[in-house]
């Protein structure tokens, strides 16, 4: 048995591109439901989407 077989950090499956795209689509839908226009949501990157979902009180500051 190799040393890496028990190391879960190296044996975990990687996230696929399709799964990431699906998550981003779900995040965009949630942002639109919070009141952001769809055009603005499409222009946001993933980090901005996650920030606004975790802290919805920041939406008026970032989206004008």
N, C-alpha and C positions, 0 to 999 in steps of 0.2 A: 504494500500500500504506500502510495507516495505521500509526501508531506502536504501537498496542496489539496488532496482529496478532502481533508477535513476543514480546510480554510474556506469558509463560506464567502469571503470577500472575493475570492478568485473563481469560485465555481458558480456564482449566481448568473442567471441568464441576463444578457444585455437587453436594454429596451430597444425595440425596433422603431424604425422611422414612421411606420404606419401608426404605432401606438402613440408616438409623440404628437403626430398630426391630429389624431383623435382627441387627445387631451387638450391641445390648443383650441380646437373647434369647440369643445365643451366649455373651456374658459371664456372664449369670446361670446358664446351664448349667455353665459351667466353674467358677464359684464353688460351686455345689451339689456338683460332683464333688470339690472340695477339702474338703468337710465342713461347709459352712454349710447350715443348714436352708432349705428352699424358701421358707417364710414370711418369714424374715429377708432372703433374697435379693430377694424381691419388694418389700420395703420400702426397699431401698437405692436411692440415686440413681446416676446414671451415673458421677459423679466418685468415689464410694466404691467402686463396682465396679472401676473401672480401677485405683484405688490398691491394693486387695486382690489384684488379679490380678498387678500388677507387684511387689508385696511380700507374698507369702503368709505370711511370718513374722508379719505384723501381724494375721492373722485371729483368734487367740485374744484379742487386746486389744480389737478392735472388735466381736466377736460373742460375747456371753456369754449 
